[in-house]
Amino acid sequence: MAACACASSILVACATDDSVSFAEPDAATSVPEPDSGALDGSVEASTDDGGAFAEPCPPDAFCPSESFGPQKPAGSLDPRVRIATIRGRSANDVWAVGALGTILHFDGTSWERSDPGTESSINAIWPRDTGEVALSSLMAAAYTRGIELDGGVDAGPSAGGWTARPLPEIGSLGRGWLTSTWAVPGAEWLWCTTMEDARPLPYNGLWRLRVAPSADALEIGEVAPLGTCNTFPCRHLKSIHGVTANELWAVGFTGATVHITNAQGESPKITPIDSQTWTDLHGVWAASETEAWGVGAKGTILRFTRGSTISEIVSNVPTNETLRAVWGTSPTDIWAVGDKSVVLHFDGKTWSEVEVAGVPEPRPDLYTVYAAAPGRVWAAGEGVFLSLGGKP
């Protein structure tokens, strides 16, 4: 069965209400995607079996990061703010973004908030070799920091040093729901995946962003001829990743999977992959130049290999919860997270469930995971920010 994405209406929203606060839970609630859970505001700590959470956090368990305790400089993370993405350059230089203009930075010691000057939800962060680019959920604007570009809003940089810049609208791209971005260090182009909103056909859900060398401005480029995504599974993509700049994997709804080569060239090639499932796929991570992993609904885990147009479905996955993100440091150290705070680990042979402690009930959904180095892992989602061993 060739994987394909059927056209459907996707209801999305971006929280832009009162400013976010890490001290008092009075910020507007981020709007969950159709199949996501939500918190009820309870903050009672618990373990997997419902018992009391005893500190300190076990070194092999996930617990709330020390940076977000009530006595820490960053304050308590608002339980109604979803963290969408964590990405970094190293274990001492990591960024997290989410609803209501949330941007956090880790310097190797603690997480601190960086004020972008907006309350719009932010879904992606691009830590470039110099400076950073954050992208709003609805692709209405980019926020740059440490990058000299022409233009920008009249108000100038925010308190955190971010400058708002409009994104140009081109061809069939229009304005969709930004779901994922990826570029290896030093890459010219940042690859982006977009969920189709209510728009007439045709529509392409894959595009690229760069700092144009000739214009000192942000530039968007289409990567597929108009109408390509009508027949290829790229209309509803959720995640993209690759080990090298020129070879990427992307996955999405109804099992949609594509392999991209020549990603930094003028004419990238998009090849559909038979995922052997109609299950929605939410995350992908390339472990090496020849192997990638995808995760999705109902505990689905897939393995992709270079040269094969058919994926391998992993059996005996220890959860039926929807898995929403996957990341690792090597083919023998991979992490997957998802609904009800489920965390899985792959050691090169077996996927196993990992203890999660100190989270509220009902257990919040996790939407992102990032492993900067072996033993240095963060996971976050609906009002919760966890780390392996409870480290900052």
C-alpha angles and dihedrals in degrees: 000000000000112000113243138163118234119215114258139157112261117201111210135160139186122222110230101158129115118345119279120257129195093194104049125032097230102113121116116271117257111239110246123223115258096270100036128108128233139215124250093210096258114143100183109136118234144165128231091277095046096256128130117289110241117201141255101062114243110252092237096047133080116242135162108293114258089236091069101053117120092256096047124104093247091053125214116324110245106253091222098056118094117215105215106182141015119192135155150172095230142342088279098046113050132149131202126189136184150131125352096020094303114171119165129182130201117204098184094276110051144350117255131181120249113203112226093185094243139091093206116118114259119210104177142036126194112200099198126191086266120022133346138265121205121191128208120236095246094043091243095130147001125221117211130194127187093005123114108221138155118256129011133153121314092241092070127215121348125239087272092051096255122142120204115227128180118240115230117241115227138184115303094351097085116151117319134151112285108227108168145355136193141179128158117233110287096016116142096214129052109211117219136192123208135193114226115247124200101305138129120263137297109060135157119209098192122077143146137232129199143161099256108232094210100046104032087229140106113273130193121208131192116226103191130055114255110281096020092119091054088075102018120068097251106105097091108031123162107180142020134186144153141175095224130039094245103045122061141164125213131186136184149148123346092016094301110173131168134177115214124202131180085028095165095042131092094259113035116194119229117200122186116230124207102235091184090227141082089207116123111257117210108174142032133183129180111222095187141345089281104036138054135172130216129193133192151139124350093017094300116171122180132187121210125195130195113256095026123099092196126071128223116238111219115228129208095033105174096229142049093201120114111267113215107178141020133192139154149165099236141353088275098047112055130149130200127186136185151136122359090019094289115170124187131187131201118204096186093275111040139026111225135177118251126215116256117194138179098030124131125256127278086046111245124237119254117221105177141032130185129185112195094176138344107300092010104100134146129190127184144168139130103024094319133105115188135180136188106268091003091276119162 
